Every structure is written in structure tokens, then in C-alpha cells.
Amino acid sequence: MQFSRELRPRVAAGEITVSVRLWARPQVRPGGTHVVPGTGVTIQIDDVELLPFHAITDDDVRASGEPDRESLRTRAAHAGPIANDTLVHRISFHVVPTP
């Protein structure tokens, strides 16, 4: 799972734990792991939910590292426009502790 360069340090620090993606089908699955490029940190996927954008909570917005819902909508809209009823994937994850 790829993250914008400016978000990677915050993902690696465990500050960002949710991502919202406009995918035709899930690209990750619970239990899967992914290395965050440039950080040496691995994240593990906890959950993947398909839901309408309006169901994204304020907590999700904060956990995604965005200041507000519209910023999250803009970041997630790389594959096309996102209306309130557009189905998106909400991915929750955590940093895997290093031994």
C-alpha cells in the first residue's frame, strides 16, 4: 500500500492508522503486511471496509492525518471524483513493532 511522501513519516510513527481509498476492488487484505517506502517500517492491515464516503467518521478523518473531510476527499480522489454516496475502502492498520 503506497502513501504520499509527506505522509510516510507520520505513518511510520504510528500517527496515521487509517487510509481511505477509491478502489474498484480491495488491494489489501486483513493480516497482510506492507513496507512503507523510505522508512524501513512495516504496517499490518487490521481491517478493510467498503462503505459510502459519508460514513467516514470524524475519528477516521483524524486517523488518516487529514485536517478535515474535504482534504481527505481530495486525497482519496486520485481515481475519480468522490461524492457522499461514493463507495470507498476504509483501511485500518498499525505499525508492526520491530524485534
N, C-alpha and C positions, 0 to 999 in steps of 0.2 A: 504494500500500500504506500503510495507516494504522498508526500506532504510538501507544501510550498517551502522554499528555502528559509523564509523568515519565520516559519512556524516550527521548524525542526528542533531548535534548542529547547523550546517550551514543551514539545512532545517528549524529548529526551529527559527533561527534568520532571516529567510526570504532571506538569501543569495542565496539559491538554489531554483529555481522556475520551473525547467524543469527536467523531467526524461525520459529516452529512454528505452523501454522495448521490448524484443523479446518474444511476447506472441502469441499463436495461435488465441486467441480472446481477446478483451478488458477485463480487470479485474476490471476496474473502469469506472465510467461514469461522465460526467459533472454535477456539482452540488453536487456530493457525498462528504462526509467528512470522514477523517481518522485521528486517533490519531497517532502521531509519538511516538513510544515506548521510554520510558525513558526520555521524555521531557515534557510531560503534554500539549503539543501543538497540536492543530488540524489544518489540512490543508483541503482546499476545492479544488476540481478538477475544473479547468476552461475549459479545452478542451482536447480532445483525438483525435489524428490524426493518420491514418495509411499511412505511406509513406516509400519510399526506403531510406536506410541509407544515400545515397549520397545527399539526400535533406535536411539533418540536417545542419543547418547553423552554422557559427562561433558563432553567438549570442546564439544559443541553447547550443553549447558546453560550453560556459562560464556560462550560466544559470544553467547548470547541475552540475557545480562545478568541472568539469574536466579541466586539463591544455591543453589538445589537443584532436583531433578527435580520435586518436588511443587509448588513455586512455578510452574515452567514449565507443568505440567499445568493448574493453576488458571487461569493467564493465558490459555492456549490454549483453554480450555473454554467460551468465550462462546457457542458454537453448540450445545453439548451436552456430556454427560459424556465423559471420555476414559479408557478402560481401557487396560491394557498392550497389548492387541491392536487397539485402535482405529487405523485408518489416518489419518495426519496428513500434511500437506505440510511438508517442511523446506526453507526458502528461505534460500539464502546470497546475500549481496550485499556491495557495497563502496561507499564514498563516491566519487563522481566528482570528481576534482580540478578546481578552478576555474582557468581560464586566467589 
